[in-house]
Amino acid sequence: ARWFSDSEAVVSTQSTGDGRSGKTLLCLELTKETTILDLKKMHIKEKPYLYPTRMTYKVSLKEKALPEETKIGDLDTFCDGSVLYFKDLGPQIGWSTVFFAEYIGPIFAYLTFYLARGYIYGATTPTTTIQNIACAMYVGHYVKRVLETMFIHRFSKATMPIGNLFKNCTYYWGFSSFISYFINHPLYTPPGCNLCVYLGLGTYLFGELGNFSCHIAFMNMRPAGSRTRVIPMPDSNPFTLLFHLVSCPNYTYEVLSWIGFAIFTSTFYAALFAIVGGGQMLQWALGKHRNYKKEFEKYPRGRKAMIPFIL
Amino acid sequence: AVVSTQSTGKQINLSKLQGMLSKVYLLLYNCCLACGWSIVLYQAVLELSTAQNPTYVYERCKVALKISQTLALLEILHAAIGLVRSSPMTTFIQVQSRLVVLWLVLDPVSEVHGYSNVPMMIIAWCIAEIVRYWYYALSLVDKVPYLLTWCRYSFFTFLYPIGVSGELLTIYSILPIITATGLFSLSLPNKWNVSFNYPIFLMLYMAGYVPYLPKLYMHMLKQRSKMLGKAAADGEKKAN
């Protein structure tokens, strides 16, 4: 039950730190109509280095952060002297910015070894067909990602912590350099069997098309500007039928792409990239799958996270 | 779940039984390893005091050393399944660093077995591990003498630098040899289009020690003030 004086409620915001309540940061005067966003702006007046996307408030340490639209009046048992727990998430960076930085790097890294072969390896012979196609595959994948980031993806959160940028860029740029170095080397050895070449290329294309189809499907599930979530379902595209079997078929298709690429190029670091990337995507898929199940009571029971029938 | 035994008429709680079994297993594990490392120490000291040729120290204790150190892999499993309250990642880092030095650096390169850093490193490992495993074993039955706690949280101050110097010197000492022999190195062309330069890898690995050293040392110092303070207080409580 809510009860406080009709005009005002005093709120003290305490810093959460490691979840232990620290000192009282601010004492503010709020009304029932004050939203969390208003609160953030008041807080920023006191601490100008802050901005809304790095600030969260919670009613108790165990609960989730309050959305910006929430009004003080909506909070149960909130009254004079109540406490809101504040957490500074640290410097934030927009998802789009991150994606561009992460994806432009691999394109540049791969092309460097592909184009400057004479300079880097002292190569005198031109690239083989397989090396050319591999370049198109690798660069093509990242061009696709850049275009998707520009035109298709809708993000449920606006930002991410800036520390992730360094870690992710190291991962993407590092692997791209290693993969490209070995594929474009004059001593590159193509796969021993022709079947591997066609199988690899076919799997890659299948994975890319499937992944793209899923991204389109996700875009249509979430109308422009909304942050609401729905149970993912297949649309008219047959690639999206995989939604019946897994929560994150986009990841499933992407792992297939990279496996196809590794088979096509017969390169250790490409295989390692598929395994490490696959492992990370599996972790994300398991998390998303868990969230879907928690959020939707009627979530289809037969679905797995990323690997049909298995995990 | 409750299991009832008809004979005694008592009911044994299944989770309590599990807890007891884990304790017995861990007790056994820690005692065995403490004994294993004691054997290594005994062999190492014996060899040092009798033989003229320092190469024989490693040769004599290598079997017990390999068994004892490799069994430590189980500790990663214990942490991962929650049998022991440690972080699996930290345990993994500690165990793998020893195993790398033992199996990938020292064992394959017999030329360096006689260098003086080898017995120094082995003995430092022995003392650290013997104290550590006895501490764990006695903690399980709540009978840790203050002296042992003191040793566990004080020896590291010199054992840690000695051990790490030994490890780094050992790695450094094999570099010229493996550059010449090409041990574990791979060059192009090959079917998997991969090359591996083991000397460069080891140099990067040595560089990796640098950020960990001060962090781990500081952590142990903090643990020391916490644990020795607590142990002294417990001792006073028992006396009073």
Interface residues (C-beta under 8 A of the other chain):
Chain A: F182 I183 H185 L187 Y188 T189 G192 T265 S266 T267 F268 Y269 A271
Chain B: L188 P189 N190 K191 W192 N193 V194 S195
